[in-house]
Every structure is written in C-alpha cells, then in structure tokens.
Amino acid sequence: MNPANVVTSVRLFFLPVFIYLIWNYHSGSEHLRILAFWVAVISFLSDALDGFLARRKGWKTKFGTFLDPFCDKLLLDLGFLILILKPEFKNALSLPLWVVAIVIFRDLLLGAGTFILYIKGNLEIRPSYLGKSAVVLQMFSILSALLYMPFTSLIWMIAGFMTALATIGYLIREIPHFLG
C-alpha cells in the first residue's frame, strides 16, 4: 500500500468519528460540532493530499481509484443526510432538502454507472472539473453548516446547482459508453 492509499484509508477511519460527532451534537454540546468541523477539515484536506500524491508521485492504483471517491461519497452523503435530519441544523440554517436529493441522486447514478461500466469491462474513471467543483462546494456546504455561517443555505443552493450541472455533464459524456 503506497502513501496515497494510506492517506485515503485514514480518511475512511475518520468517517465514523465525523458521523458520531454530528449525530450526537445538540445545543449543550458545542464541542462536538466544533470537533466535527475539524474532523471534516482534516478529511477534506487529506482528500486533496492523496490526490496530489497519487498524481505527482505516480502512486495511482486501482484500489485508490475506487477507495478515494467512495470515501468522499460516504462522508458527503452521510454528512448531508444527518445535517438535514438534525433539527439543530435544519431549522437553524433553513437547509434545502432538494440539495441533498440531488447530491445523493448523483452519487447513486455515478455508482450505478461505474458498476455497469465495470461489468462491461470498459471502466475508466474520468472526473470532470465541473464534478470536482461540485464536490468542493459540497464540502464547503458541510463546513459552513457546522460553523452556522449565516449564508449557509445559499452555499447549499449553489452546491446543489453545480451538482445538477455536473450530473448533466456526466450523462452527456458517459451515455455513449453505455450505448457502445
């Protein structure tokens, strides 16, 4: 296992810690929300680090190509779900449910598409800049919610819009691979 895969694996370890912290947060336990924020920051920065290491040092592996987006999807999807379900966040920040629906729909679509292409034997994961931008906005959405930033709902809507555009771009780019 190379260093890029180790960083990705550590991020997977942080997932249950992050989920535990935001799930157990309530108004009398502000320290859990702040800890969840820092665990998310570390997870998001480690995502950039493992990608940098894999590309710059030539440490790309099939394992890392699968595990890295898997960790991202788990952290983001579960984070969005918990934040929208927890009244402490949803009510205080007016978090739009449609954003969560778009994010999860996109991830399910990408997962299904990846599985189908894997079965067909022509799997090639090619993330787009639009898709990467959407993920960065999703990460920022979670961080802004954890900090109770006053414009969090706007950030969520921008992330939802970018995610919808990235999904449309994915469909346009990948449908020929399914038909061929």
Buried (B, 14 or more C-beta within 10 A) or exposed (E): EBEBBBBBBBBBEBBEEBBBBBBEBEEEEEEBBBBBBEBBBBBBEBBEBBBEBBEEEEBBBEBBBBBBBBBBBBBBBBBBBBBBEBEBBBEEBEBBEEBBEBBBEBBEBBEEBBEBBEEEEEBEEEBEEBBEBBBBBBBBBBBBBBEEBEEBBBBBBBBBBBBBBBBEBBEEEBEEBEEE
